[in-house]
Amino acid sequence: MDPQERVFLETAYASIEDAGYTPGNLCTSRKIGVFVGVMNKYYPTGYGYWSMANRISYLLNFQGPSLAVDTACSSSLTAIHLALESLYSGSSECAVAGGVNLIVDPVHYLNLSTMTMLSSGDKCRAFGNQADGFVDGEGVGAVVLKPLEKAIADGDHIYGVIKGSMINSGGKTNGYTVPNPVAQGQLIKETLERANVEARSISYLEAHGTGTALGDPIEIAGLTRAFEPETSDRQFCAIGSIKSNIGHCESAAGIAALTKVLLQFKHGQLTPSLHTEVLNPEIDFARTPFVVQRELEEWKRPVIDGKEMPRCAGISSFGAGGANAHLILEEYRPQIVAKPSLQTKRPALIVLSAKTKEQLNDRAKRLLTAIREERYAEDALIRIAYSCKSDAKPWMSGSAF
């Protein structure tokens, strides 16, 4: 089996577990779609890209669409867009979407070197001075997607709300790998319209940001083109790229960017893009809506016309040859409802499992310590007990509280 197929299978399964479900109870209709972005296959054995999606659908008995998507570096964000379209159309009631990229053969680097895409050093300087290419990276990620109303009704933990997404192509440019700022700007404008979100309310933009002398200025030009018709304000939106932190994950770049934004929602903080001590001199950020995020700081909710707005972010992912994708994401702010005290509920039975008796005892001690230190809210044990339910057989179980 291609290692990419194996690790995406493991990650997709982990995403279902993280949501508090098993493959068996995720969706009763079995209309669960699988969408995976993948672009490199240098492993000598294994099936084609198709098996990376179909293997999951087969093993977990998912009967919705099953697609492997290759749009170069925009593959995983395009896969998420297609998953959303499947939910809108009804061909899926739930979907698992993401991407994977592993470097398993030296020819991977030889091809990138031939295309002169790699940095001459060990740093990806997105929006920084001396940007001369990207550092390649490995990555894998997946998210479980379902309609917001259904997620709320099911009591799911919601990391974020996707307001809208769009894809397009750059068409004919001065070179096959040369981006088109007009097409990129049009893409972002259409995504804002589809999401019914005003550009002024976007307070963070996770850029494609490959750290190239040509690509970075073009991307900022496209973004500015999309924002300026709606607002003349300057430098109100932080911008960054995770590629400066973990490298360019190619077909997994979009899911990496989405993960970063969701973590920023969770912690209410904006993380810095590295190697931007000196900005790219070809970009005059003072004349744009954007300011490069160079320090860790609180992500303050924007106040527009006296009203506090939710944290809202845009995510761009562009593939060589002009396959563009953009997504707009908003934090989820649940209505505060008084929760019953734990004393009014039945005891919480938490089943633990491990490979050995020693590991099982260690897990039990860690949970007991957390309870004694009051790390959880009153209803947390009930939720933990719910997420521990499984139709899988554990290696060893028996400890409970």
Secondary structure by P-SEA (a helix, b strand, c coil): ccaaaaaaaaaaaaaaaaaccccccccccccbbbbbbbcccccccccccccaaaaaaaaacccccccccccccaaaaaaaaaaaaaaaaccccccccccccccccaaaaaaaaaacccccccccccccccccbbbbbcccbbbbbccaaaaaaaccccccccccccccccccccccccccaaaaaaaaaaaaaaacccccccccccccccccccaaaaaaaaaaaaccccccccccbbbbbccccccccccaaaaaaaaaaaaaaaacbbbbbccccccccccccccccbbbbcccccccccccccccccccbbbbbbccccbbbbbbbbbbbcccccccccccccbbbbbbbcccaaaaaaaaaaaaaaaaacccccaaaaaaaaaaccccccccccccc
